[in-house]
Amino acid sequence: MEAKSRHEIARLLPEVLDSLVASMESGAGFDHAAWTLSKTSDDALAREFVRYLQDVRQGKLRREALLDVARRIDVPEVTTFVQVVIQSDQLGVRLVDVLRTLSARLAVLSLPEQIAVKIQCRDHEHLVFVARDIDLVPDDPVLLLF
């Protein structure tokens, strides 16, 4: 897979995880949530979900089909996602809860449209993320809610 597609997938993954979580919270299983996602989008990650579902329908174990996705994409965040799904199955943990946590973590770790700004408040320093298109002007008052 070319670098541009891998970058797109890494950028889209937190949003995709949010969509999976929303579908699963409404009662869908993982495969149905992946199918719904693949029908509503035409990006590189949605196409990988289509291929994953085809592999499962043809008799491949979910674990093997997911590992194939991780190998094809070769993006660390996707590998983490695949490992989380597989481990959740093995340990009997509710997948939707684990995906919700992973989604929040990836959203913070891969902030392509945001920048980190360090803010000094009394004796503590805070790291705040703001959209790149916001102009931060020195000495302008900024309201931060913690």
Phi and psi in degrees as GROMACS dihedral restraints (atoms count N, CA, C in turn):
[ dihedral_restraints ]
;  ai    aj    ak    al  type     phi  dphi    fc
    3     4     5     6     1   -75.0    20    10
    4     5     6     7     1   157.9    20    10
    6     7     8     9     1   -59.6    20    10
    7     8     9    10     1   -37.4    20    10
    9    10    11    12     1   -61.6    20    10
   10    11    12    13     1   -43.7    20    10
   12    13    14    15     1   -66.6    20    10
   13    14    15    16     1   -40.0    20    10
   15    16    17    18     1   -63.3    20    10
   16    17    18    19     1   -40.7    20    10
   18    19    20    21     1   -64.2    20    10
   19    20    21    22     1   -42.2    20    10
   21    22    23    24     1   -61.1    20    10
   22    23    24    25     1   -43.3    20    10
   24    25    26    27     1   -63.6    20    10
   25    26    27    28     1   -45.2    20    10
   27    28    29    30     1   -60.9    20    10
   28    29    30    31     1   -38.3    20    10
   30    31    32    33     1   -69.4    20    10
   31    32    33    34     1   -37.3    20    10
   33    34    35    36     1   -82.2    20    10
   34    35    36    37     1   -20.8    20    10
   36    37    38    39     1   -55.5    20    10
   37    38    39    40     1   -46.6    20    10
   39    40    41    42     1   -58.4    20    10
   40    41    42    43     1   -40.9    20    10
   42    43    44    45     1   -66.3    20    10
   43    44    45    46     1   -40.3    20    10
   45    46    47    48     1   -63.4    20    10
   46    47    48    49     1   -42.9    20    10
   48    49    50    51     1   -62.3    20    10
   49    50    51    52     1   -40.2    20    10
   51    52    53    54     1   -59.7    20    10
   52    53    54    55     1   -41.6    20    10
   54    55    56    57     1   -65.3    20    10
   55    56    57    58     1   -42.3    20    10
   57    58    59    60     1   -60.5    20    10
   58    59    60    61     1   -45.2    20    10
   60    61    62    63     1   -61.2    20    10
   61    62    63    64     1   -45.2    20    10
   63    64    65    66     1   -59.6    20    10
   64    65    66    67     1   -44.5    20    10
   66    67    68    69     1   -64.3    20    10
   67    68    69    70     1   -42.6    20    10
   69    70    71    72     1   -70.6    20    10
   70    71    72    73     1   -33.7    20    10
   72    73    74    75     1   -67.3    20    10
   73    74    75    76     1   -25.4    20    10
   75    76    77    78     1   -87.1    20    10
   76    77    78    79     1     6.2    20    10
   78    79    80    81     1   111.6    20    10
   79    80    81    82     1    -6.5    20    10
   81    82    83    84     1   -75.6    20    10
   82    83    84    85     1   149.4    20    10
   84    85    86    87     1   -80.3    20    10
   85    86    87    88     1   173.3    20    10
   87    88    89    90     1   -58.7    20    10
   88    89    90    91     1   -48.3    20    10
   90    91    92    93     1   -64.1    20    10
   91    92    93    94     1   -39.4    20    10
   93    94    95    96     1   -67.5    20    10
   94    95    96    97     1   -39.7    20    10
   96    97    98    99     1   -62.7    20    10
   97    98    99   100     1   -40.1    20    10
   99   100   101   102     1   -65.6    20    10
  100   101   102   103     1   -39.5    20    10
  102   103   104   105     1   -63.4    20    10
  103   104   105   106     1   -45.9    20    10
  105   106   107   108     1   -58.6    20    10
  106   107   108   109     1   -44.9    20    10
  108   109   110   111     1   -62.6    20    10
  109   110   111   112     1   -41.6    20    10
  111   112   113   114     1   -67.3    20    10
  112   113   114   115     1   -23.4    20    10
  114   115   116   117     1   -86.2    20    10
  115   116   117   118     1   -16.5    20    10
  117   118   119   120     1  -103.6    20    10
  118   119   120   121     1    -0.6    20    10
  120   121   122   123     1  -144.3    20    10
  121   122   123   124     1   158.1    20    10
  123   124   125   126     1  -131.0    20    10
  124   125   126   127     1    34.1    20    10
  126   127   128   129     1   -90.2    20    10
  127   128   129   130     1   178.2    20    10
  129   130   131   132     1   -61.1    20    10
  130   131   132   133     1   -37.0    20    10
  132   133   134   135     1   -71.2    20    10
  133   134   135   136     1   -39.5    20    10
  135   136   137   138     1   -62.1    20    10
  136   137   138   139     1   -39.3    20    10
  138   139   140   141     1   -64.9    20    10
  139   140   141   142     1   -34.2    20    10
  141   142   143   144     1   -68.1    20    10
  142   143   144   145     1   -36.0    20    10
  144   145   146   147     1   -64.2    20    10
  145   146   147   148     1   -39.1    20    10
  147   148   149   150     1   -59.8    20    10
  148   149   150   151     1   -47.0    20    10
  150   151   152   153     1   -64.6    20    10
  151   152   153   154     1   -40.5    20    10
  153   154   155   156     1   -57.7    20    10
  154   155   156   157     1   -48.7    20    10
  156   157   158   159     1   -64.0    20    10
  157   158   159   160     1   -37.2    20    10
  159   160   161   162     1   -63.4    20    10
  160   161   162   163     1   -42.9    20    10
  162   163   164   165     1   -61.2    20    10
  163   164   165   166     1   -43.2    20    10
  165   166   167   168     1   -65.8    20    10
  166   167   168   169     1   -42.4    20    10
  168   169   170   171     1   -62.5    20    10
  169   170   171   172     1   -29.5    20    10
  171   172   173   174     1   -84.6    20    10
  172   173   174   175     1     4.9    20    10
  174   175   176   177     1   105.0    20    10
  175   176   177   178     1    -0.9    20    10
  177   178   179   180     1   -73.2    20    10
  178   179   180   181     1   141.1    20    10
  180   181   182   183     1   -63.2    20    10
  181   182   183   184     1   145.5    20    10
  183   184   185   186     1   -53.6    20    10
  184   185   186   187     1   -43.7    20    10
  186   187   188   189     1   -57.0    20    10
  187   188   189   190     1   -48.3    20    10
  189   190   191   192     1   -67.3    20    10
  190   191   192   193     1   -40.3    20    10
  192   193   194   195     1   -64.1    20    10
  193   194   195   196     1   -40.1    20    10
  195   196   197   198     1   -68.2    20    10
  196   197   198   199     1   -41.1    20    10
  198   199   200   201     1   -62.0    20    10
  199   200   201   202     1   -36.1    20    10
  201   202   203   204     1   -63.1    20    10
  202   203   204   205     1   -40.2    20    10
  204   205   206   207     1   -59.8    20    10
  205   206   207   208     1   -48.4    20    10
  207   208   209   210     1   -60.6    20    10
  208   209   210   211     1   -40.3    20    10
  210   211   212   213     1   -66.3    20    10
  211   212   213   214     1   -43.0    20    10
  213   214   215   216     1   -66.1    20    10
  214   215   216   217     1   -43.4    20    10
  216   217   218   219     1   -77.3    20    10
  217   218   219   220     1   -43.1    20    10
  219   220   221   222     1    56.9    20    10
  220   221   222   223     1    50.6    20    10
  222   223   224   225     1  -121.9    20    10
  223   224   225   226     1   125.9    20    10
  225   226   227   228     1   -53.7    20    10
  226   227   228   229     1   -39.2    20    10
  228   229   230   231     1   -65.0    20    10
  229   230   231   232     1   -36.2    20    10
  231   232   233   234     1   -71.4    20    10
  232   233   234   235     1   -38.3    20    10
  234   235   236   237     1   -60.9    20    10
  235   236   237   238     1   -42.2    20    10
  237   238   239   240     1   -61.4    20    10
  238   239   240   241     1   -45.6    20    10
  240   241   242   243     1   -57.1    20    10
  241   242   243   244     1   -47.7    20    10
  243   244   245   246     1   -62.2    20    10
  244   245   246   247     1   -44.5    20    10
  246   247   248   249     1   -61.1    20    10
  247   248   249   250     1   -38.8    20    10
  249   250   251   252     1   -64.5    20    10
  250   251   252   253     1   -44.7    20    10
  252   253   254   255     1   -63.2    20    10
  253   254   255   256     1   -45.3    20    10
  255   256   257   258     1   -64.6    20    10
  256   257   258   259     1   -46.7    20    10
  258   259   260   261     1   -65.5    20    10
  259   260   261   262     1   -36.4    20    10
  261   262   263   264     1   -60.9    20    10
  262   263   264   265     1   -43.3    20    10
  264   265   266   267     1   -61.7    20    10
  265   266   267   268     1   -45.9    20    10
  267   268   269   270     1   -66.4    20    10
  268   269   270   271     1   -36.8    20    10
  270   271   272   273     1   -93.4    20    10
  271   272   273   274     1    -8.7    20    10
  273   274   275   276     1    74.7    20    10
  274   275   276   277     1    24.3    20    10
  276   277   278   279     1   -86.6    20    10
  277   278   279   280     1   144.6    20    10
  279   280   281   282     1   -62.2    20    10
  280   281   282   283     1   116.3    20    10
  282   283   284   285     1   -61.8    20    10
  283   284   285   286     1   -38.9    20    10
  285   286   287   288     1   -60.5    20    10
  286   287   288   289     1   -37.8    20    10
  288   289   290   291     1   -67.3    20    10
  289   290   291   292     1   -41.3    20    10
  291   292   293   294     1   -68.0    20    10
  292   293   294   295     1   -40.7    20    10
  294   295   296   297     1   -66.9    20    10
  295   296   297   298     1   -35.8    20    10
  297   298   299   300     1   -61.3    20    10
  298   299   300   301     1   -44.3    20    10
  300   301   302   303     1   -65.7    20    10
  301   302   303   304     1   -44.1    20    10
  303   304   305   306     1   -62.3    20    10
  304   305   306   307     1   -41.5    20    10
  306   307   308   309     1   -59.5    20    10
  307   308   309   310     1   -46.5    20    10
  309   310   311   312     1   -63.2    20    10
  310   311   312   313     1   -41.3    20    10
  312   313   314   315     1   -65.8    20    10
  313   314   315   316     1   -44.9    20    10
  315   316   317   318     1   -67.0    20    10
  316   317   318   319     1   -34.0    20    10
  318   319   320   321     1   -62.8    20    10
  319   320   321   322     1   -35.6    20    10
  321   322   323   324     1   -78.6    20    10
  322   323   324   325     1   -38.6    20    10
  324   325   326   327     1   -75.0    20    10
  325   326   327   328     1   -29.2    20    10
  327   328   329   330     1  -120.9    20    10
  328   329   330   331     1    68.3    20    10
  330   331   332   333     1   -90.0    20    10
  331   332   333   334     1    76.8    20    10
  333   334   335   336     1   -67.1    20    10
  334   335   336   337     1   -28.2    20    10
  336   337   338   339     1  -100.6    20    10
  337   338   339   340     1    10.3    20    10
  339   340   341   342     1  -128.9    20    10
  340   341   342   343     1   159.6    20    10
  342   343   344   345     1  -126.0    20    10
  343   344   345   346     1   153.9    20    10
  345   346   347   348     1   -92.9    20    10
  346   347   348   349     1   136.0    20    10
  348   349   350   351     1  -127.6    20    10
  349   350   351   352     1   127.1    20    10
  351   352   353   354     1   -87.4    20    10
  352   353   354   355     1   131.1    20    10
  354   355   356   357     1  -122.9    20    10
  355   356   357   358     1   127.6    20    10
  357   358   359   360     1   -93.4    20    10
  358   359   360   361     1   121.0    20    10
  360   361   362   363     1  -124.6    20    10
  361   362   363   364     1   110.5    20    10
  363   364   365   366     1    50.1    20    10
  364   365   366   367     1  -113.5    20    10
  366   367   368   369     1   -98.8    20    10
  367   368   369   370     1     5.1    20    10
  369   370   371   372     1  -119.7    20    10
  370   371   372   373     1   145.8    20    10
  372   373   374   375     1  -109.2    20    10
  373   374   375   376     1   133.4    20    10
  375   376   377   378     1  -116.1    20    10
  376   377   378   379     1   143.8    20    10
  378   379   380   381     1  -103.7    20    10
  379   380   381   382     1   119.1    20    10
  381   382   383   384     1  -119.9    20    10
  382   383   384   385     1   140.6    20    10
  384   385   386   387     1  -105.7    20    10
  385   386   387   388     1   129.9    20    10
  387   388   389   390     1  -129.9    20    10
  388   389   390   391     1   155.7    20    10
  390   391   392   393     1   -64.3    20    10
  391   392   393   394     1   144.3    20    10
  393   394   395   396     1   -63.9    20    10
  394   395   396   397     1   -26.9    20    10
  396   397   398   399     1   -84.0    20    10
  397   398   399   400     1     3.3    20    10
  399   400   401   402     1   -88.3    20    10
  400   401   402   403     1   127.9    20    10
  402   403   404   405     1   -85.5    20    10
  403   404   405   406     1   116.1    20    10
  405   406   407   408     1   -95.6    20    10
  406   407   408   409     1   117.4    20    10
  408   409   410   411     1  -106.0    20    10
  409   410   411   412     1   128.5    20    10
  411   412   413   414     1   -54.9    20    10
  412   413   414   415     1   141.5    20    10
  414   415   416   417     1    74.3    20    10
  415   416   417   418     1    -2.1    20    10
  417   418   419   420     1   -77.4    20    10
  418   419   420   421     1   139.4    20    10
  420   421   422   423     1   -69.0    20    10
  421   422   423   424     1   139.9    20    10
  423   424   425   426     1  -129.0    20    10
  424   425   426   427     1   130.1    20    10
  426   427   428   429     1   -93.7    20    10
  427   428   429   430     1   120.9    20    10
  429   430   431   432     1  -120.0    20    10
  430   431   432   433     1   133.5    20    10
  432   433   434   435     1  -108.7    20    10
  433   434   435   436     1   123.3    20    10
